[in-house]
Amino acid sequence: MALTLDEITELFHANGAVQYGAEAVTQQQHALQCAHLAEQADACPALIAAALLHDLGHLLALEQRPKSVGADDLHQFMALPFLRGVFPDAVLAPIRMHVDAKRYLCRVDPSYWAGLSPASKRSLVLQGGPFSGDEAHAFMVQAFAADAVALRRWDDCAKNPETSTPGWTHYAGVLERVSCVSPAPAR
């Protein structure tokens, strides 16, 4: 069930031109901008890979079924079975936790909610709203929580249609470096 690196690349090439929700960028622009922001912040390669792939579940949802209006698509979980065994927990956990990181930030940072795009504010409601104090504490004691918060902040900033980034090939190299799967031998 896991995707190969080539299949991940093909998925982004096939569906990456789809608009990223109600934002002014495509799915691929958003992914590349998020990875670029992680790279500019000197994040480790695993976190750069997580930034690139954090919304892969949206692309998989396009392949599987139309999104229900007014429902959370649970995209943060949808990609995990397709990435498990291909990438380490240092990639998978921030992907799984990036929605909860938004809920956490809304709880602990009063200015965070005000800076969210209208689409992110709408999706927050579908995702359960801001965490309670206990939920916020439980979130932050998890492994990779700080990485998920960093990813979330890059996610929120990766929505500018004018931003220039390195292309997919550059980040495919990062995916190869952090992959748990050895490349096939050359014939």
LINDASUL-V790975 format. One record per residue. N is the residue number from 1. PSI is psi as a letter, one per 40 degrees, with the letter a starting at -180 (999 if undefined). OMEGA is omega in degrees with one decimal (999 if undefined). Layout:
BEGIN
n=N psi=PSI omega=OMEGA
n=N psi=PSI omega=OMEGA
END
This chain:
BEGIN
n=1 psi=d omega=-179.7
n=2 psi=i omega=177.0
n=3 psi=i omega=171.1
n=4 psi=i omega=176.7
n=5 psi=d omega=177.2
n=6 psi=d omega=179.1
n=7 psi=d omega=175.4
n=8 psi=d omega=178.5
n=9 psi=d omega=-180.0
n=10 psi=d omega=178.6
n=11 psi=d omega=177.5
n=12 psi=d omega=178.0
n=13 psi=d omega=-178.4
n=14 psi=d omega=-173.0
n=15 psi=e omega=-175.9
n=16 psi=e omega=179.8
n=17 psi=e omega=177.8
n=18 psi=i omega=179.5
n=19 psi=i omega=178.9
n=20 psi=g omega=-179.0
n=21 psi=b omega=179.6
n=22 psi=e omega=-179.2
n=23 psi=i omega=-175.5
n=24 psi=e omega=-179.7
n=25 psi=i omega=175.1
n=26 psi=i omega=176.4
n=27 psi=d omega=-178.1
n=28 psi=d omega=176.4
n=29 psi=d omega=179.9
n=30 psi=d omega=-179.9
n=31 psi=d omega=-179.3
n=32 psi=d omega=178.6
n=33 psi=d omega=-179.7
n=34 psi=d omega=177.6
n=35 psi=d omega=179.5
n=36 psi=d omega=177.3
n=37 psi=d omega=177.2
n=38 psi=d omega=179.5
n=39 psi=d omega=178.3
n=40 psi=d omega=179.3
n=41 psi=e omega=-179.0
n=42 psi=f omega=175.4
n=43 psi=i omega=176.9
n=44 psi=i omega=-178.9
n=45 psi=d omega=179.6
n=46 psi=d omega=179.7
n=47 psi=d omega=173.9
n=48 psi=d omega=177.5
n=49 psi=d omega=177.9
n=50 psi=d omega=179.0
n=51 psi=d omega=179.5
n=52 psi=d omega=-171.0
n=53 psi=e omega=-170.4
n=54 psi=d omega=-179.8
n=55 psi=f omega=177.5
n=56 psi=d omega=178.1
n=57 psi=d omega=176.3
n=58 psi=d omega=-179.9
n=59 psi=d omega=177.1
n=60 psi=d omega=178.0
n=61 psi=d omega=177.1
n=62 psi=d omega=-179.2
n=63 psi=d omega=-170.2
n=64 psi=d omega=-176.2
n=65 psi=i omega=175.3
n=66 psi=i omega=179.8
n=67 psi=h omega=175.6
n=68 psi=h omega=177.5
n=69 psi=h omega=177.9
n=70 psi=e omega=178.9
n=71 psi=i omega=175.3
n=72 psi=h omega=-177.8
n=73 psi=e omega=178.7
n=74 psi=f omega=-175.9
n=75 psi=d omega=-178.6
n=76 psi=d omega=178.0
n=77 psi=d omega=-173.7
n=78 psi=d omega=-176.3
n=79 psi=d omega=-170.9
n=80 psi=d omega=179.1
n=81 psi=d omega=-179.0
n=82 psi=e omega=-178.0
n=83 psi=e omega=-179.0
n=84 psi=h omega=-177.0
n=85 psi=e omega=177.4
n=86 psi=d omega=-177.3
n=87 psi=i omega=179.2
n=88 psi=i omega=178.3
n=89 psi=d omega=179.3
n=90 psi=e omega=173.3
n=91 psi=d omega=-172.9
n=92 psi=d omega=-175.1
n=93 psi=d omega=177.9
n=94 psi=d omega=175.3
n=95 psi=d omega=-178.8
n=96 psi=d omega=-171.6
n=97 psi=e omega=-171.5
n=98 psi=d omega=175.1
n=99 psi=d omega=176.8
n=100 psi=d omega=176.7
n=101 psi=d omega=175.4
n=102 psi=d omega=179.0
n=103 psi=d omega=177.3
n=104 psi=d omega=-177.6
n=105 psi=d omega=176.7
n=106 psi=d omega=178.9
n=107 psi=d omega=-169.2
n=108 psi=e omega=-176.2
n=109 psi=h omega=-176.3
n=110 psi=d omega=-179.0
n=111 psi=e omega=-175.7
n=112 psi=d omega=-178.2
n=113 psi=d omega=-178.7
n=114 psi=d omega=-179.2
n=115 psi=e omega=179.3
n=116 psi=i omega=174.8
n=117 psi=i omega=177.0
n=118 psi=d omega=179.5
n=119 psi=d omega=178.4
n=120 psi=d omega=176.4
n=121 psi=d omega=178.0
n=122 psi=d omega=-178.2
n=123 psi=d omega=177.5
n=124 psi=d omega=179.0
n=125 psi=d omega=179.8
n=126 psi=d omega=-177.0
n=127 psi=e omega=175.2
n=128 psi=e omega=178.7
n=129 psi=a omega=-179.7
n=130 psi=i omega=176.0
n=131 psi=i omega=166.6
n=132 psi=i omega=177.1
n=133 psi=d omega=179.5
n=134 psi=d omega=178.5
n=135 psi=d omega=179.0
n=136 psi=d omega=178.8
n=137 psi=d omega=-179.8
n=138 psi=d omega=178.0
n=139 psi=d omega=-172.9
n=140 psi=e omega=178.1
n=141 psi=e omega=177.6
n=142 psi=i omega=172.1
n=143 psi=i omega=176.8
n=144 psi=e omega=179.6
n=145 psi=d omega=179.9
n=146 psi=d omega=176.5
n=147 psi=d omega=179.0
n=148 psi=d omega=177.5
n=149 psi=d omega=176.9
n=150 psi=d omega=177.9
n=151 psi=d omega=-179.2
n=152 psi=d omega=-179.9
n=153 psi=d omega=176.2
n=154 psi=d omega=178.0
n=155 psi=d omega=-178.1
n=156 psi=d omega=-178.3
n=157 psi=e omega=-172.6
n=158 psi=f omega=-175.2
n=159 psi=f omega=-176.2
n=160 psi=h omega=-177.4
n=161 psi=e omega=-178.7
n=162 psi=e omega=-176.1
n=163 psi=h omega=176.7
n=164 psi=h omega=-179.2
n=165 psi=i omega=167.5
n=166 psi=i omega=-177.1
n=167 psi=i omega=-177.8
n=168 psi=d omega=-176.9
n=169 psi=d omega=178.1
n=170 psi=d omega=-176.9
n=171 psi=d omega=172.9
n=172 psi=d omega=175.2
n=173 psi=d omega=176.5
n=174 psi=d omega=178.6
n=175 psi=d omega=178.7
n=176 psi=d omega=-177.9
n=177 psi=d omega=-176.6
n=178 psi=e omega=-179.0
n=179 psi=i omega=175.3
n=180 psi=e omega=-174.7
n=181 psi=h omega=176.9
n=182 psi=i omega=177.9
n=183 psi=i omega=178.2
n=184 psi=i omega=179.3
n=185 psi=i omega=178.3
n=186 psi=i omega=180.0
n=187 psi=999 omega=999
END
